[in-house]
Amino acid sequence: MFKFWGRKMKVIDGKDMILGRLATQVAKMALNGEEVTIVNCESVIVVGKKKEIFGRYQQRAARGTHSTGPFLHRAPDRIVRRTIRGMLSYKTPNGKAAFQRVMCYVGVPSDVSMDKVETLKGNITETQNLNFVTVGDISKQLGAKL
């Protein structure tokens, strides 16, 4: 943990982390009042068969119209942040404040030092499953400009 513009912040490396497990842990930290930054969001993993995962995201992207939505983010950092929002009650004042304490980045920004980066439980090496897709691959499939 280090101070970032006067605030204490946890920096978490998303490389090889499972998306759902990462999202639940980060949501709990944010609800407890901690500022959380996630780096390397393009390397976060979604577990499952590639065809089913791509189908689910393509179906979600095709739903609605261009003017009325629902709108699906294509960038990897926005996909991760949207998943974390799903773990929070973001319509309440407490959930809204917690969601504002979470930031996600593709790669590592220059203002975040790499020597203070933490990893959480929920790494892909802890599971037996070999079927997975990275969020970066999902973004490319959706048409993101990386």
C-alpha positions as a Markdown table, in Angstrom:
| # | Residue | x | y | z |
|---|---|---|---|---|
| 1 | Met | 0.0 | 0.0 | 0.0 |
| 2 | Phe | 1.3 | 3.5 | -0.8 |
| 3 | Lys | 0.0 | 7.0 | -0.8 |
| 4 | Phe | -1.3 | 8.4 | -4.0 |
| 5 | Trp | -2.1 | 12.1 | -3.9 |
| 6 | Gly | -2.6 | 12.0 | -0.1 |
| 7 | Arg | -4.6 | 8.8 | -0.1 |
| 8 | Lys | -3.6 | 5.2 | 0.7 |
| 9 | Met | -4.1 | 2.9 | -2.2 |
| 10 | Lys | -3.7 | -0.8 | -2.9 |
| 11 | Val | -2.3 | -1.7 | -6.3 |
| 12 | Ile | -3.2 | -5.2 | -7.5 |
| 13 | Asp | -1.7 | -7.0 | -10.5 |
| 14 | Gly | -4.4 | -8.6 | -12.6 |
| 15 | Lys | -2.1 | -10.9 | -14.5 |
| 16 | Asp | -3.4 | -14.5 | -14.5 |
| 17 | Met | -6.2 | -13.6 | -12.0 |
| 18 | Ile | -9.6 | -15.1 | -12.4 |
| 19 | Leu | -12.1 | -12.3 | -13.2 |
| 20 | Gly | -14.9 | -13.2 | -10.8 |
| 21 | Arg | -12.6 | -14.0 | -7.8 |
| 22 | Leu | -10.7 | -10.7 | -8.4 |
| 23 | Ala | -14.0 | -8.8 | -8.6 |
| 24 | Thr | -15.4 | -10.1 | -5.3 |
| 25 | Gln | -12.2 | -9.4 | -3.4 |
| 26 | Val | -11.8 | -5.9 | -4.9 |
| 27 | Ala | -15.5 | -5.1 | -4.2 |
| 28 | Lys | -15.0 | -6.1 | -0.5 |
| 29 | Met | -11.9 | -3.9 | -0.2 |
| 30 | Ala | -13.7 | -0.9 | -1.8 |
| 31 | Leu | -16.7 | -1.3 | 0.6 |
| 32 | Asn | -14.3 | -1.3 | 3.5 |
| 33 | Gly | -13.0 | 2.1 | 2.4 |
| 34 | Glu | -9.8 | 1.2 | 0.6 |
| 35 | Glu | -8.7 | 2.8 | -2.7 |
| 36 | Val | -8.0 | 0.0 | -5.1 |
| 37 | Thr | -6.1 | 0.2 | -8.4 |
| 38 | Ile | -5.9 | -2.8 | -10.8 |
| 39 | Val | -3.2 | -2.9 | -13.4 |
| 40 | Asn | -2.7 | -5.3 | -16.3 |
| 41 | Cys | -6.4 | -5.7 | -16.9 |
| 42 | Glu | -5.9 | -7.2 | -20.3 |
| 43 | Ser | -4.3 | -10.3 | -18.7 |
| 44 | Val | -7.2 | -11.1 | -16.4 |
| 45 | Ile | -8.7 | -14.5 | -17.1 |
| 46 | Val | -12.3 | -15.7 | -17.7 |
| 47 | Val | -12.6 | -19.4 | -17.1 |
| 48 | Gly | -14.6 | -21.5 | -19.5 |
| 49 | Lys | -14.6 | -22.7 | -23.0 |
| 50 | Lys | -13.5 | -20.1 | -25.5 |
| 51 | Lys | -16.5 | -20.6 | -27.8 |
| 52 | Glu | -19.1 | -20.2 | -25.0 |
| 53 | Ile | -17.4 | -17.1 | -23.5 |
| 54 | Phe | -17.1 | -15.4 | -26.9 |
| 55 | Gly | -20.7 | -16.3 | -27.6 |
| 56 | Arg | -22.0 | -14.9 | -24.3 |
| 57 | Tyr | -20.2 | -11.6 | -24.9 |
| 58 | Gln | -21.2 | -11.3 | -28.5 |
| 59 | Gln | -24.9 | -11.9 | -27.5 |
| 60 | Arg | -24.6 | -9.2 | -24.9 |
| 61 | Ala | -23.1 | -6.8 | -27.4 |
| 62 | Ala | -25.8 | -7.5 | -30.0 |
| 63 | Arg | -28.6 | -6.9 | -27.5 |
| 64 | Gly | -30.5 | -3.6 | -27.9 |
| 65 | Thr | -30.0 | -0.9 | -30.4 |
| 66 | His | -27.3 | 1.7 | -31.0 |
| 67 | Ser | -29.3 | 4.5 | -29.4 |
| 68 | Thr | -31.1 | 2.8 | -26.5 |
| 69 | Gly | -28.5 | 0.3 | -25.3 |
| 70 | Pro | -27.7 | -1.7 | -23.2 |
| 71 | Phe | -24.1 | -0.7 | -24.0 |
| 72 | Leu | -21.2 | -3.0 | -23.5 |
| 73 | His | -17.7 | -1.7 | -23.0 |
| 74 | Arg | -15.1 | -3.1 | -25.3 |
| 75 | Ala | -11.9 | -2.0 | -23.5 |
| 76 | Pro | -10.4 | -4.6 | -21.1 |
| 77 | Asp | -10.1 | -2.1 | -18.2 |
| 78 | Arg | -13.8 | -1.1 | -18.6 |
| 79 | Ile | -14.9 | -4.8 | -18.8 |
| 80 | Val | -13.1 | -5.5 | -15.5 |
| 81 | Arg | -14.5 | -2.4 | -13.8 |
| 82 | Arg | -18.0 | -3.3 | -15.0 |
| 83 | Thr | -17.7 | -6.7 | -13.5 |
| 84 | Ile | -16.7 | -5.2 | -10.2 |
| 85 | Arg | -19.7 | -2.9 | -10.4 |
| 86 | Gly | -21.9 | -6.0 | -10.6 |
| 87 | Met | -20.5 | -7.1 | -7.2 |
| 88 | Leu | -21.6 | -3.8 | -5.6 |
| 89 | Ser | -24.9 | -2.3 | -4.8 |
| 90 | Tyr | -23.9 | 0.7 | -7.0 |
| 91 | Lys | -27.3 | 2.5 | -6.8 |
| 92 | Thr | -26.9 | 3.1 | -3.0 |
| 93 | Pro | -24.7 | 5.9 | -1.7 |
| 94 | Asn | -22.4 | 3.4 | 0.0 |
| 95 | Gly | -22.0 | 1.3 | -3.2 |
| 96 | Lys | -21.6 | 4.4 | -5.4 |
| 97 | Ala | -18.8 | 5.7 | -3.2 |
| 98 | Ala | -17.1 | 2.2 | -3.2 |
| 99 | Phe | -17.3 | 2.0 | -7.0 |
| 100 | Gln | -15.6 | 5.4 | -7.2 |
| 101 | Arg | -12.7 | 4.0 | -5.2 |
| 102 | Val | -11.9 | 1.4 | -7.8 |
| 103 | Met | -9.7 | 2.2 | -10.9 |
| 104 | Cys | -8.6 | -0.3 | -13.6 |
| 105 | Tyr | -5.8 | 0.2 | -16.1 |
| 106 | Val | -4.5 | -1.6 | -19.2 |
| 107 | Gly | -0.8 | -2.1 | -18.6 |
| 108 | Val | 0.9 | -0.2 | -15.8 |
| 109 | Pro | 0.5 | 3.6 | -15.8 |
| 110 | Ser | 3.6 | 5.7 | -15.0 |
| 111 | Asp | 2.2 | 7.1 | -11.7 |
| 112 | Val | 1.9 | 3.6 | -10.2 |
| 113 | Ser | 5.1 | 2.0 | -8.9 |
| 114 | Met | 5.6 | -1.6 | -9.7 |
| 115 | Asp | 7.4 | -2.4 | -6.5 |
| 116 | Lys | 4.2 | -2.0 | -4.4 |
| 117 | Val | 2.0 | -4.3 | -6.5 |
| 118 | Glu | 0.2 | -7.1 | -4.7 |
| 119 | Thr | -1.3 | -10.3 | -6.0 |
| 120 | Leu | -4.5 | -11.9 | -4.5 |
| 121 | Lys | -5.7 | -15.4 | -4.2 |
| 122 | Gly | -7.6 | -16.6 | -7.2 |
| 123 | Asn | -4.8 | -17.1 | -9.6 |
| 124 | Ile | -5.2 | -19.5 | -12.5 |
| 125 | Thr | -2.4 | -21.7 | -11.2 |
| 126 | Glu | -4.6 | -22.6 | -8.2 |
| 127 | Thr | -7.2 | -24.3 | -10.4 |
| 128 | Gln | -7.3 | -27.5 | -12.4 |
| 129 | Asn | -9.1 | -25.8 | -15.3 |
| 130 | Leu | -7.2 | -25.4 | -18.6 |
| 131 | Asn | -10.0 | -23.7 | -20.5 |
| 132 | Phe | -9.8 | -19.9 | -20.2 |
| 133 | Val | -9.7 | -16.7 | -22.2 |
| 134 | Thr | -8.1 | -13.4 | -21.3 |
| 135 | Val | -10.1 | -10.2 | -21.2 |
| 136 | Gly | -7.8 | -8.8 | -23.8 |
| 137 | Asp | -8.9 | -11.5 | -26.2 |
| 138 | Ile | -12.5 | -10.8 | -25.4 |
| 139 | Ser | -11.9 | -7.1 | -26.2 |
| 140 | Lys | -10.3 | -7.9 | -29.5 |
| 141 | Gln | -13.3 | -10.2 | -30.4 |
| 142 | Leu | -15.7 | -7.3 | -29.5 |
| 143 | Gly | -13.8 | -4.9 | -31.8 |
| 144 | Ala | -11.8 | -2.9 | -29.3 |
| 145 | Lys | -9.0 | -0.7 | -30.6 |
| 146 | Leu | -6.0 | -1.8 | -28.5 |
